[in-house]
Amino acid sequence: MNDYLPPYIKAEDQQGPEFQCLARWDTYRTVVTQANENLFFVLLSPDLSKCAPGFIVPDAGAEYAIDGQGRILSKR
């Protein structure tokens, strides 16, 4: 999760309430799917309704493929 939102990104340092919202982990939904014993897919997607009415971010979120050791194999 630190790859997507590094610990040094602080909500209070962001300009505007919408971007402060996107810098908080409680804004994000996380879904983990296990493909096999050693492969997991992790989807991070923001719940923009928590940020502001009508707030739109066209390219928010990410999907990761992660092995059983926690190594990132792919992200998009």
C-alpha positions as CSV (number, residue, x, y, z in Angstrom):
1,M,0.0,0.0,0.0
2,N,3.0,2.3,0.6
3,D,3.8,2.0,-3.1
4,Y,0.5,3.7,-4.1
5,L,0.3,6.2,-1.2
6,P,3.8,6.7,0.3
7,P,3.9,7.4,4.1
8,Y,5.5,10.8,3.4
9,I,2.3,12.0,1.7
10,K,0.4,13.9,4.4
11,A,-3.2,15.0,3.9
12,E,-2.6,18.3,5.7
13,D,0.2,19.1,3.2
14,Q,-2.1,18.9,0.2
15,Q,-3.8,21.9,-1.3
16,G,-7.6,21.8,-1.2
17,P,-10.0,19.6,0.7
18,E,-10.4,17.2,-2.2
19,F,-6.7,16.4,-2.5
20,Q,-6.4,16.2,1.3
21,C,-9.2,13.6,1.1
22,L,-7.3,11.6,-1.6
23,A,-4.2,11.6,0.6
24,R,-6.0,9.6,3.4
25,W,-6.2,5.8,3.4
26,D,-9.8,5.8,4.8
27,T,-10.9,7.2,1.5
28,Y,-9.9,4.0,-0.3
29,R,-11.5,0.7,-0.8
30,T,-9.2,-2.3,-1.0
31,V,-10.2,-5.6,-2.7
32,V,-7.8,-8.5,-2.6
33,T,-8.3,-11.5,-4.9
34,Q,-6.2,-14.7,-4.6
35,A,-5.6,-16.1,-8.1
36,N,-3.6,-19.1,-6.8
37,E,-1.3,-20.1,-3.9
38,N,1.3,-17.5,-4.9
39,L,-0.5,-14.8,-6.8
40,F,-2.8,-12.0,-5.5
41,F,-4.4,-9.1,-7.1
42,V,-5.0,-5.9,-5.1
43,L,-7.4,-3.2,-6.3
44,L,-7.2,0.2,-4.7
45,S,-10.0,2.6,-5.6
46,P,-11.0,5.8,-3.9
47,D,-14.6,6.4,-2.7
48,L,-14.9,9.9,-4.2
49,S,-18.2,10.5,-2.4
50,K,-16.1,10.9,0.8
51,C,-14.1,13.8,-0.7
52,A,-16.7,16.3,-2.1
53,P,-20.0,16.3,-3.9
54,G,-19.3,16.0,-7.7
55,F,-15.6,15.5,-7.2
56,I,-14.2,13.5,-10.3
57,V,-10.8,12.0,-10.7
58,P,-10.6,10.2,-14.1
59,D,-7.5,8.1,-13.3
60,A,-7.6,7.4,-9.6
61,G,-6.8,4.0,-8.1
62,A,-4.5,1.1,-9.1
63,E,-4.4,-2.6,-9.5
64,Y,-1.4,-4.6,-8.4
65,A,-0.3,-8.2,-8.9
66,I,1.6,-9.4,-5.9
67,D,3.4,-12.7,-5.2
68,G,3.1,-14.7,-2.0
69,Q,6.3,-13.0,-0.7
70,G,4.7,-9.5,-1.0
71,R,6.7,-8.5,-4.0
72,I,5.0,-6.3,-6.6
73,L,5.0,-8.2,-10.0
74,S,2.9,-5.7,-11.9
75,K,0.9,-2.5,-11.4
76,R,-1.5,-0.5,-13.5
